[in-house]
Amino acid sequence: MSFDQRLGLNEWALNKQQEVIHCPYQPGELKISKGACPKRFQFSWNIRRERKGIGESSDRRGFSLCRKCPIGMEWVREKTIARYAGAGKQGIP
């Protein structure tokens, strides 16, 4: 990667810094975007409903912590309310 590419990447990271949070529930100080957090929360509930096969539990272990996360739950709630509020304004039932 050239210097110019790294400089552009650093500038992008500084611009996106407000969209990244440190998850207090995941080990290792996971940095995650505000958009990915509610997606992880929803995915954690979806995989719980699926039937687990051999070898699936190890790669999905971190999602069990997301299932109980109040931050993810609140953001999902906010996104849902905003989606329905926007739909109502457009005259869509």
N, CA, C and O atoms as a Tinker XYZ file with bonds, in Angstrom:
   372  protein
     1  N      0.853000   -1.174000    0.000000    73     2
     2  CA     0.000000    0.000000    0.000000    64     1     3
     3  C      0.897000    1.233000    0.000000    63     2     4     5
     4  O      1.823000    1.326000    0.806000    81     3
     5  N      0.636000    2.160000   -0.877000    73     3     6
     6  CA     1.457000    3.357000   -0.987000    64     5     7
     7  C      1.133000    4.344000    0.130000    63     6     8     9
     8  O      0.129000    4.217000    0.831000    81     7
     9  N      2.002000    5.313000    0.268000    73     7    10
    10  CA     1.808000    6.342000    1.290000    64     9    11
    11  C      0.504000    7.097000    1.065000    63    10    12    13
    12  O     -0.229000    7.384000    2.011000    81    11
    13  N      0.221000    7.414000   -0.196000    73    11    14
    14  CA    -1.013000    8.143000   -0.524000    64    13    15
    15  C     -2.249000    7.342000   -0.155000    63    14    16    17
    16  O     -3.237000    7.902000    0.321000    81    15
    17  N     -2.201000    6.042000   -0.371000    73    15    18
    18  CA    -3.333000    5.192000   -0.015000    64    17    19
    19  C     -3.512000    5.145000    1.496000    63    18    20    21
    20  O     -4.635000    5.204000    1.996000    81    19
    21  N     -2.404000    5.040000    2.221000    73    19    22
    22  CA    -2.492000    5.023000    3.690000    64    21    23
    23  C     -3.023000    6.344000    4.212000    63    22    24    25
    24  O     -3.826000    6.372000    5.145000    81    23
    25  N     -2.576000    7.441000    3.611000    73    23    26
    26  CA    -3.044000    8.760000    4.023000    64    25    27
    27  C     -4.554000    8.871000    3.805000    63    26    28    29
    28  O     -5.269000    9.394000    4.660000    81    27
    29  N     -5.039000    8.378000    2.661000    73    27    30
    30  CA    -6.469000    8.396000    2.390000    64    29    31
    31  C     -7.238000    7.521000    3.370000    63    30    32    33
    32  O     -8.338000    7.878000    3.791000    81    31
    33  N     -6.670000    6.382000    3.733000    73    31    34
    34  CA    -7.303000    5.485000    4.695000    64    33    35
    35  C     -7.374000    6.128000    6.070000    63    34    36    37
    36  O     -8.387000    6.009000    6.760000    81    35
    37  N     -6.311000    6.807000    6.470000    73    35    38
    38  CA    -6.311000    7.485000    7.765000    64    37    39
    39  C     -7.335000    8.613000    7.796000    63    38    40    41
    40  O     -8.022000    8.806000    8.799000    81    39
    41  N     -7.435000    9.351000    6.705000    73    39    42
    42  CA    -8.426000   10.428000    6.625000    64    41    43
    43  C     -9.841000    9.861000    6.710000    63    42    44    45
    44  O    -10.699000   10.425000    7.390000    81    43
    45  N    -10.085000    8.746000    6.021000    73    43    46
    46  CA   -11.387000    8.097000    6.066000    64    45    47
    47  C    -11.697000    7.652000    7.499000    63    46    48    49
    48  O    -12.813000    7.833000    7.986000    81    47
    49  N    -10.703000    7.073000    8.164000    73    47    50
    50  CA   -10.903000    6.595000    9.537000    64    49    51
    51  C    -11.231000    7.746000   10.477000    63    50    52    53
    52  O    -12.077000    7.600000   11.359000    81    51
    53  N    -10.571000    8.893000   10.300000    73    51    54
    54  CA   -10.866000   10.047000   11.146000    64    53    55
    55  C    -12.284000   10.551000   10.907000    63    54    56    57
    56  O    -12.967000   10.949000   11.850000    81    55
    57  N    -12.734000   10.537000    9.651000    73    55    58
    58  CA   -14.093000   10.980000    9.337000    64    57    59
    59  C    -15.142000   10.030000    9.901000    63    58    60    61
    60  O    -16.230000   10.464000   10.281000    81    59
    61  N    -14.828000    8.747000    9.957000    73    59    62
    62  CA   -15.784000    7.743000   10.431000    64    61    63
    63  C    -15.678000    7.494000   11.926000    63    62    64    65
    64  O    -16.412000    6.662000   12.460000    81    63
    65  N    -14.780000    8.197000   12.619000    73    63    66
    66  CA   -14.523000    7.928000   14.023000    64    65    67
    67  C    -15.777000    8.076000   14.886000    63    66    68    69
    68  O    -15.931000    7.350000   15.868000    81    67
    69  N    -16.658000    8.985000   14.543000    73    67    70
    70  CA   -17.869000    9.189000   15.325000    64    69    71
    71  C    -18.851000    8.030000   15.158000    63    70    72    73
    72  O    -19.733000    7.833000   15.994000    81    71
    73  N    -18.696000    7.272000   14.084000    73    71    74
    74  CA   -19.608000    6.160000   13.831000    64    73    75
    75  C    -19.122000    4.857000   14.453000    63    74    76    77
    76  O    -19.814000    3.842000   14.367000    81    75
    77  N    -17.948000    4.863000   15.077000    73    75    78
    78  CA   -17.380000    3.649000   15.658000    64    77    79
    79  C    -17.426000    3.753000   17.173000    63    78    80    81
    80  O    -17.079000    4.783000   17.750000    81    79
    81  N    -17.857000    2.676000   17.806000    73    79    82
    82  CA   -17.917000    2.632000   19.268000    64    81    83
    83  C    -17.075000    1.455000   19.766000    63    82    84    85
    84  O    -16.768000    0.531000   19.014000    81    83
    85  N    -16.714000    1.509000   21.033000    73    83    86
    86  CA   -16.075000    0.380000   21.700000    64    85    87
    87  C    -17.183000   -0.385000   22.404000    63    86    88    89
    88  O    -17.867000    0.157000   23.272000    81    87
    89  N    -17.355000   -1.630000   22.033000    73    87    90
    90  CA   -18.422000   -2.435000   22.626000    64    89    91
    91  C    -18.024000   -2.837000   24.049000    63    90    92    93
    92  O    -16.989000   -3.476000   24.237000    81    91
    93  N    -18.824000   -2.475000   25.047000    73    91    94
    94  CA   -18.484000   -2.825000   26.425000    64    93    95
    95  C    -18.793000   -4.284000   26.776000    63    94    96    97
    96  O    -18.401000   -4.761000   27.842000    81    95
    97  N    -19.480000   -4.980000   25.903000    73    95    98
    98  CA   -19.898000   -6.353000   26.210000    64    97    99
    99  C    -19.017000   -7.415000   25.563000    63    98   100   101
   100  O    -18.987000   -8.553000   26.032000    81    99
   101  N    -18.300000   -7.070000   24.495000    73    99   102
   102  CA   -17.439000   -8.035000   23.808000    64   101   103
   103  C    -16.032000   -7.973000   24.392000    63   102   104   105
   104  O    -15.551000   -6.888000   24.719000    81   103
   105  N    -15.374000   -9.098000   24.525000    73   103   106
   106  CA   -13.998000   -9.089000   25.023000    64   105   107
   107  C    -13.038000   -8.504000   23.987000    63   106   108   109
   108  O    -13.304000   -8.545000   22.786000    81   107
   109  N    -11.928000   -7.965000   24.466000    73   107   110
   110  CA   -10.908000   -7.450000   23.561000    64   109   111
   111  C    -11.191000   -6.065000   23.025000    63   110   112   113
   112  O    -10.621000   -5.679000   22.005000    81   111
   113  N    -12.048000   -5.309000   23.677000    73   111   114
   114  CA   -12.381000   -3.946000   23.257000    64   113   115
   115  C    -12.746000   -3.879000   21.772000    63   114   116   117
   116  O    -12.136000   -3.137000   21.003000    81   115
   117  N    -13.731000   -4.651000   21.393000    73   115   118
   118  CA   -14.191000   -4.698000   20.011000    64   117   119
   119  C    -14.638000   -3.314000   19.563000    63   118   120   121
   120  O    -15.431000   -2.659000   20.239000    81   119
   121  N    -14.126000   -2.874000   18.420000    73   119   122
   122  CA   -14.576000   -1.625000   17.800000    64   121   123
   123  C    -15.580000   -2.012000   16.738000    63   122   124   125
   124  O    -15.304000   -2.850000   15.880000    81   123
   125  N    -16.740000   -1.399000   16.800000    73   123   126
   126  CA   -17.827000   -1.759000   15.892000    64   125   127
   127  C    -18.568000   -0.500000   15.486000    63   126   128   129
   128  O    -18.678000    0.441000   16.272000    81   127
   129  N    -19.074000   -0.478000   14.271000    73   127   130
   130  CA   -19.806000    0.701000   13.815000    64   129   131
   131  C    -21.205000    0.702000   14.423000    63   130   132   133
   132  O    -21.729000   -0.331000   14.839000    81   131
   133  N    -21.783000    1.884000   14.460000    73   131   134
   134  CA   -23.136000    2.014000   15.007000    64   133   135
   135  C    -24.155000    1.293000   14.131000    63   134   136   137
   136  O    -25.219000    0.910000   14.616000    81   135
   137  N    -23.852000    1.105000   12.867000    73   135   138
   138  CA   -24.747000    0.363000   11.979000    64   137   139
   139  C    -24.622000   -1.140000   12.157000    63   138   140   141
   140  O    -25.601000   -1.870000   12.001000    81   139
   141  N    -23.414000   -1.608000   12.486000    73   139   142
   142  CA   -23.190000   -3.050000   12.636000    64   141   143
   143  C    -23.716000   -3.576000   13.972000    63   142   144   145
   144  O    -24.087000   -4.746000   14.070000    81   143
   145  N    -23.752000   -2.741000   14.983000    73   143   146
   146  CA   -24.203000   -3.188000   16.307000    64   145   147
   147  C    -25.634000   -3.733000   16.281000    63   146   148   149
   148  O    -25.855000   -4.853000   16.742000    81   147
   149  N    -26.612000   -2.987000   15.763000    73   147   150
   150  CA   -27.966000   -3.551000   15.732000    64   149   151
   151  C    -28.086000   -4.764000   14.809000    63   150   152   153
   152  O    -28.929000   -5.634000   15.031000    81   151
   153  N    -27.239000   -4.822000   13.768000    73   151   154
   154  CA   -27.258000   -5.996000   12.896000    64   153   155
   155  C    -26.765000   -7.228000   13.644000    63   154   156   157
   156  O    -27.320000   -8.315000   13.486000    81   155
   157  N    -25.718000   -7.060000   14.464000    73   155   158
   158  CA   -25.223000   -8.181000   15.278000    64   157   159
   159  C    -26.299000   -8.614000   16.278000    63   158   160   161
   160  O    -26.484000   -9.808000   16.513000    81   159
   161  N    -27.008000   -7.645000   16.867000    73   159   162
   162  CA   -28.067000   -7.967000   17.825000    64   161   163
   163  C    -29.158000   -8.804000   17.157000    63   162   164   165
   164  O    -29.573000   -9.831000   17.694000    81   163
   165  N    -29.616000   -8.366000   15.993000    73   163   166
   166  CA   -30.656000   -9.111000   15.281000    64   165   167
   167  C    -30.153000  -10.487000   14.845000    63   166   168   169
   168  O    -30.872000  -11.479000   14.960000    81   167
   169  N    -28.915000  -10.544000   14.342000    73   167   170
   170  CA   -28.349000  -11.816000   13.913000    64   169   171
   171  C    -28.236000  -12.781000   15.083000    63   170   172   173
   172  O    -28.449000  -13.981000   14.915000    81   171
   173  N    -27.901000  -12.272000   16.271000    73   171   174
   174  CA   -27.761000  -13.150000   17.438000    64   173   175
   175  C    -29.080000  -13.852000   17.762000    63   174   176   177
   176  O    -29.085000  -15.005000   18.195000    81   175
   177  N    -30.181000  -13.162000   17.555000    73   175   178
   178  CA   -31.485000  -13.790000   17.796000    64   177   179
   179  C    -31.866000  -14.737000   16.671000    63   178   180   181
   180  O    -32.515000  -15.754000   16.916000    81   179
   181  N    -31.475000  -14.419000   15.439000    73   179   182
   182  CA   -31.773000  -15.301000   14.311000    64   181   183
   183  C    -31.025000  -16.614000   14.404000    63   182   184   185
   184  O    -31.599000  -17.666000   14.121000    81   183
   185  N    -29.745000  -16.584000   14.799000    73   183   186
   186  CA   -28.988000  -17.843000   14.882000    64   185   187
   187  C    -29.436000  -18.687000   16.057000    63   186   188   189
   188  O    -29.261000  -19.905000   16.051000    81   187
   189  N    -30.009000  -18.058000   17.056000    73   187   190
   190  CA   -30.510000  -18.833000   18.195000    64   189   191
   191  C    -31.666000  -19.728000   17.760000    63   190   192   193
   192  O    -31.843000  -20.831000   18.278000    81   191
   193  N    -32.441000  -19.244000   16.812000    73   191   194
   194  CA   -33.594000  -20.002000   16.332000    64   193   195
   195  C    -33.191000  -21.134000   15.388000    63   194   196   197
   196  O    -33.925000  -22.109000   15.225000    81   195
   197  N    -32.012000  -20.993000   14.766000    73   195   198
   198  CA   -31.563000  -22.013000   13.828000    64   197   199
   199  C    -31.083000  -23.251000   14.576000    63   198   200   201
   200  O    -30.668000  -23.185000   15.733000    81   199
   201  N    -31.152000  -24.347000   13.900000    73   199   202
   202  CA   -30.641000  -25.581000   14.471000    64   201   203
   203  C    -29.126000  -25.596000   14.335000    63   202   204   205
   204  O    -28.588000  -25.353000   13.255000    81   203
   205  N    -28.446000  -25.882000   15.435000    73   203   206
   206  CA   -26.987000  -25.875000   15.426000    64   205   207
   207  C    -26.449000  -27.208000   14.937000    63   206   208   209
   208  O    -26.883000  -28.274000   15.374000    81   207
   209  N    -25.505000  -27.125000   14.028000    73   207   210
   210  CA   -24.830000  -28.313000   13.525000    64   209   211
   211  C    -23.453000  -28.443000   14.151000    63   210   212   213
   212  O    -23.073000  -27.641000   15.004000    81   211
   213  N    -22.729000  -29.421000   13.740000    73   211   214
   214  CA   -21.394000  -29.644000   14.273000    64   213   215
   215  C    -20.464000  -28.531000   13.801000    63   214   216   217
   216  O    -20.420000  -28.203000   12.615000    81   215
   217  N    -19.731000  -27.963000   14.736000    73   215   218
   218  CA   -18.751000  -26.934000   14.405000    64   217   219
   219  C    -19.294000  -25.534000   14.252000    63   218   220   221
   220  O    -18.521000  -24.612000   13.991000    81   219
   221  N    -20.573000  -25.335000   14.401000    73   219   222
   222  CA   -21.138000  -23.999000   14.226000    64   221   223
   223  C    -21.032000  -23.151000   15.479000    63   222   224   225
   224  O    -21.025000  -21.923000   15.382000    81   223
   225  N    -20.949000  -23.757000   16.643000    73   223   226
   226  CA   -20.997000  -22.979000   17.874000    64   225   227
   227  C    -19.744000  -22.139000   18.084000    63   226   228   229
   228  O    -19.832000  -21.053000   18.657000    81   227
   229  N    -18.575000  -22.609000   17.635000    73   227   230
   230  CA   -17.346000  -21.866000   17.905000    64   229   231
   231  C    -17.299000  -20.534000   17.163000    63   230   232   233
   232  O    -16.841000  -19.542000   17.731000    81   231
   233  N    -17.753000  -20.477000   15.924000    73   231   234
   234  CA   -17.694000  -19.219000   15.190000    64   233   235
   235  C    -18.842000  -18.277000   15.539000    63   234   236   237
   236  O    -18.830000  -17.119000   15.120000    81   235
   237  N    -19.802000  -18.733000   16.273000    73   235   238
   238  CA   -20.947000  -17.895000   16.640000    64   237   239
   239  C    -20.994000  -17.593000   18.134000    63   238   240   241
   240  O    -21.964000  -17.016000   18.625000    81   239
   241  N    -19.963000  -17.977000   18.840000    73   239   242
   242  CA   -19.958000  -17.826000   20.287000    64   241   243
   243  C    -20.089000  -16.373000   20.720000    63   242   244   245
   244  O    -20.791000  -16.092000   21.692000    81   243
   245  N    -19.436000  -15.440000   20.033000    73   243   246
   246  CA   -19.482000  -14.033000   20.402000    64   245   247
   247  C    -20.856000  -13.410000   20.269000    63   246   248   249
   248  O    -21.148000  -12.399000   20.907000    81   247
   249  N    -21.695000  -14.002000   19.451000    73   247   250
   250  CA   -23.030000  -13.440000   19.257000    64   249   251
   251  C    -23.949000  -13.666000   20.454000    63   250   252   253
   252  O    -24.946000  -12.959000   20.601000    81   251
   253  N    -23.637000  -14.626000   21.302000    73   251   254
   254  CA   -24.479000  -14.850000   22.479000    64   253   255
   255  C    -24.443000  -13.638000   23.402000    63   254   256   257
   256  O    -25.423000  -13.351000   24.089000    81   255
   257  N    -23.311000  -12.922000   23.424000    73   255   258
   258  CA   -23.221000  -11.706000   24.228000    64   257   259
   259  C    -24.072000  -10.585000   23.636000    63   258   260   261
   260  O    -24.608000   -9.754000   24.369000    81   259
   261  N    -24.191000  -10.564000   22.327000    73   259   262
   262  CA   -24.992000   -9.529000   21.658000    64   261   263
   263  C    -26.482000   -9.701000   21.953000    63   262   264   265
   264  O    -27.237000   -8.728000   21.956000    81   263
   265  N    -26.892000  -10.918000   22.195000    73   263   266
   266  CA   -28.309000  -11.213000   22.406000    64   265   267
   267  C    -28.862000  -10.476000   23.623000    63   266   268   269
   268  O    -30.043000  -10.129000   23.654000    81   267
   269  N    -28.013000  -10.233000   24.628000    73   267   270
   270  CA   -28.468000   -9.586000   25.868000    64   269   271
   271  C    -28.075000   -8.109000   25.930000    63   270   272   273
   272  O    -28.223000   -7.475000   26.975000    81   271
   273  N    -27.580000   -7.561000   24.833000    73   271   274
   274  CA   -27.024000   -6.210000   24.826000    64   273   275
   275  C    -28.126000   -5.143000   24.812000    63   274   276   277
   276  O    -28.941000   -5.115000   23.891000    81   275
   277  N    -28.159000   -4.278000   25.809000    73   275   278
   278  CA   -29.166000   -3.216000   25.817000    64   277   279
   279  C    -28.894000   -2.135000   24.769000    63   278   280   281
   280  O    -29.827000   -1.476000   24.310000    81   279
   281  N    -27.633000   -1.945000   24.388000    73   279   282
   282  CA   -27.297000   -0.944000   23.376000    64   281   283
   283  C    -27.852000   -1.372000   22.024000    63   282   284   285
   284  O    -28.518000   -0.587000   21.349000    81   283
   285  N    -27.582000   -2.610000   21.626000    73   283   286
   286  CA   -28.093000   -3.124000   20.355000    64   285   287
   287  C    -29.605000   -3.134000   20.328000    63   286   288   289
   288  O    -30.215000   -2.809000   19.309000    81   287
   289  N    -30.215000   -3.507000   21.447000    73   287   290
   290  CA   -31.678000   -3.560000   21.529000    64   289   291
   291  C    -32.273000   -2.167000   21.326000    63   290   292   293
   292  O    -33.269000   -2.010000   20.619000    81   291
   293  N    -31.666000   -1.165000   21.943000    73   291   294
   294  CA   -32.175000    0.199000   21.819000    64   293   295
   295  C    -32.031000    0.716000   20.394000    63   294   296   297
   296  O    -32.937000    1.370000   19.876000    81   295
   297  N    -30.901000    0.428000   19.760000    73   295   298
   298  CA   -30.700000    0.897000   18.382000    64   297   299
   299  C    -31.638000    0.202000   17.415000    63   298   300   301
   300  O    -32.098000    0.823000   16.457000    81   299
   301  N    -31.934000   -1.064000   17.639000    73   299   302
   302  CA   -32.909000   -1.762000   16.793000    64   301   303
   303  C    -34.276000   -1.120000   16.975000    63   302   304   305
   304  O    -35.008000   -0.912000   16.007000    81   303
   305  N    -34.610000   -0.813000   18.202000    73   303   306
   306  CA   -35.893000   -0.165000   18.493000    64   305   307
   307  C    -35.973000    1.196000   17.796000    63   306   308   309
   308  O    -36.998000    1.527000   17.200000    81   307
   309  N    -34.895000    1.987000   17.869000    73   307   310
   310  CA   -34.876000    3.305000   17.224000    64   309   311
   311  C    -35.007000    3.191000   15.705000    63   310   312   313
   312  O    -35.744000    3.955000   15.083000    81   311
   313  N    -34.287000    2.234000   15.111000    73   311   314
   314  CA   -34.368000    2.047000   13.663000    64   313   315
   315  C    -35.769000    1.628000   13.245000    63   314   316   317
   316  O    -36.265000    2.073000   12.210000    81   315
   317  N    -36.408000    0.781000   14.033000    73   315   318
   318  CA   -37.753000    0.319000   13.713000    64   317   319
   319  C    -38.748000    1.466000   13.793000    63   318   320   321
   320  O    -39.595000    1.620000   12.913000    81   319
   321  N    -38.649000    2.268000   14.840000    73   319   322
   322  CA   -39.546000    3.413000   15.003000    64   321   323
   323  C    -39.350000    4.405000   13.863000    63   322   324   325
   324  O    -40.323000    4.916000   13.307000    81   323
   325  N    -38.094000    4.677000   13.514000    73   323   326
   326  CA   -37.808000    5.622000   12.433000    64   325   327
   327  C    -38.333000    5.107000   11.098000    63   326   328   329
   328  O    -38.851000    5.875000   10.287000    81   327
   329  N    -38.197000    3.804000   10.877000    73   327   330
   330  CA   -38.671000    3.234000    9.613000    64   329   331
   331  C    -40.189000    3.378000    9.501000    63   330   332   333
   332  O    -40.697000    3.759000    8.447000    81   331
   333  N    -40.913000    3.076000   10.578000    73   331   334
   334  CA   -42.367000    3.174000   10.525000    64   333   335
   335  C    -42.837000    4.622000   10.528000    63   334   336   337
   336  O    -43.865000    4.938000    9.928000    81   335
   337  N    -42.105000    5.502000   11.191000    73   335   338
   338  CA   -42.476000    6.919000   11.184000    64   337   339
   339  C    -42.298000    7.489000    9.784000    63   338   340   341
   340  O    -43.130000    8.268000    9.320000    81   339
   341  N    -41.220000    7.106000    9.108000    73   339   342
   342  CA   -40.988000    7.561000    7.732000    64   341   343
   343  C    -42.020000    7.012000    6.780000    63   342   344   345
   344  O    -42.441000    7.702000    5.851000    81   343
   345  N    -42.434000    5.774000    6.999000    73   343   346
   346  CA   -43.443000    5.174000    6.131000    64   345   347
   347  C    -44.788000    5.871000    6.303000    63   346   348   349
   348  O    -45.532000    6.036000    5.336000    81   347
   349  N    -45.097000    6.275000    7.516000    73   347   350
   350  CA   -46.368000    6.957000    7.766000    64   349   351
   351  C    -46.423000    8.319000    7.106000    63   350   352   353
   352  O    -47.482000    8.755000    6.656000    81   351
   353  N    -45.275000    8.996000    7.049000    73   351   354
   354  CA   -45.229000   10.305000    6.423000    64   353   355
   355  C    -45.448000   10.238000    4.918000    63   354   356   357
   356  O    -45.932000   11.191000    4.308000    81   355
   357  N    -45.090000    9.116000    4.332000    73   355   358
   358  CA   -45.243000    8.960000    2.895000    64   357   359
   359  C    -46.619000    8.420000    2.511000    63   358   360   361
   360  O    -46.913000    8.220000    1.332000    81   359
   361  N    -47.448000    8.188000    3.514000    73   359   362
   362  CA   -48.784000    7.697000    3.244000    64   361   363
   363  C    -48.847000    6.197000    3.054000    63   362   364   365
   364  O    -49.850000    5.670000    2.573000    81   363
   365  N    -47.772000    5.500000    3.433000    73   363   366
   366  CA   -47.752000    4.038000    3.331000    64   365   367
   367  C    -48.222000    3.458000    4.661000    63   366   368   369
   368  O    -47.662000    3.806000    5.701000    81   367
   369  N    -49.216000    2.600000    4.665000    73   367   370
   370  CA   -49.717000    2.060000    5.941000    64   369   371
   371  C    -48.708000    1.172000    6.629000    63   370   372
   372  O    -48.982000    0.646000    7.707000    81   371
